[in-house]
Each structure stands twice: as C-alpha cells, then as structure tokens.
C-alpha cells in the first residue's frame, strides 16, 4: 500500500484518513460503475456509506471489531484501531477482487 502512503507515513496512518466520512465523501462516483453505482450519493459526489461501513459489510468482524488500540511499532507511541491496522489487507483484497472482475479480450496475450 505504498501508493496510499507518503514518506514517513504508514498505511495505518493513511487508513485514519480513509475510515469515516473524511475527504473520501467528496469523491465523484460514476453512475455507470458496476460495483459502486448502487451506493452513489444522490448528489453524484461520494457514496452513501463510508469506507469503515463498507469494510464492516465485506469483512469478518474478527478483522476489524477489536476495541483495543494496537501499537504496530514497539514504543512508537502511535496507536491504531484494529481496522486501521488491517487497512492494507482490506485494500489489497479489495483490489484483488476488483481485478478478478476485469475481462481482457484484446490484449497481445489474447491474440497469441
């Protein structure tokens, strides 16, 4: 999840910005999107659900429910929720599932 982070920021830090409404509620969603169109806010901007709500719908509770704060680097003083600590896993699995829906029918590989 390097592409979601910046130098000096871990993926759980990026997750803090993604979980909850935050700036993601202002992203545009295409009305033709095969997955998210049904969750598109009527305004055309954002979704009717937040990322944390989507995670709760898609993943088993054991991966996001713990109320205990998690310190990923010992003695760092930075604590994250279980959902934030596991965000890279959620992101990676979501991308993998999305890529499984893609159908290539005219790539060089398909022509050989």
N, C-alpha and C positions, 0 to 999 in steps of 0.2 A: 504494500500500500504506500510505497514511496511517493507515487504521483499525487497522493492526497495529503502528503506532509511537506514540510519545508525543513531546511537545515535547522537542527536544534528542536524540532517538534516531532513527537512520536505519533503513531497512528491513534492511540487513545486520546491525545490532545486534539487531533483533528476530529475525533468522534464527539468530543464535547461540543464542537460547532455543528455537528450533523444531527445529533439526537435532540429532540424537542423541535419547536417550530423554527426558530432562528432564521437565518438568511435563506434557507432552502425553501421556505414558504413563498419566496418571491420568484422562483424559477418558473419559466414557461413550460408547459406540457402540451405536446402536440395532440390535438383531438383525434388523430388517426393512430396514436400509439397503441399497439396491440396489447400491451400489458397495463399501462397506467391510465389510459383514456377514461376508464370507468371510475378512477379515483381523482380525476381532474377537477379542481375547484371550478365552480361555475364562472368565475371571473376570467378563467383561462390562465391564471397565474398560480402556480403551486398545486398542491394536492389537498384533498380533504383529510388526509391522515399525515401525521408526522413520521419521520424515519423511525423513531422509537416505537410508535404504534405498528408500523409495518414489520419491524423486527419481531415484535411480540406476536404478530399474526403468523409469521413464517417459521419461527424457530422455537424449539422446545424450551420450556421455562428454565430448565437447568442451566442454560447458557446465558440467561440474562436476568434472572429473578433475584439473585442474592442481594441482600441489603448491606452486606459487608463491603467496606472500602478496600480496594486492592492496591498495594504499592508494588508496582512492577519492577522497579529497580530498588534494591535494598538500601535503606537510609537516604532515599532521594527526597522524601518529604512530599512527593506527588502521589496522590491517591485518586483512584478512578472507580467508578461503578463497574460492576461485572459486565454490563452492556458495553460501556466504553472500552474496557479491557479486551473484549472479544470482537470489537468492531471490525478489525482487519479480517477476521474469519467470516463475519457476516457479509462484508463487502466482497471478499474473494468468492464465496459460494454463490452470491447473487450474480456476479459477473459470469461465473462458470455456467450457471443455469441459463442466463440470457444467451450466452454464446452457443449453448446447445440448441437454441431455437433457430439459429441462423442457418439458412439453406443456401449453399453456393451452387450455382448451376452453370456458370460461365467463366470460371477461373481457369487458368492454364492447366491446373491439375485435372479439372473436369474434362478437358479436351483431349487428354492423352489416353 
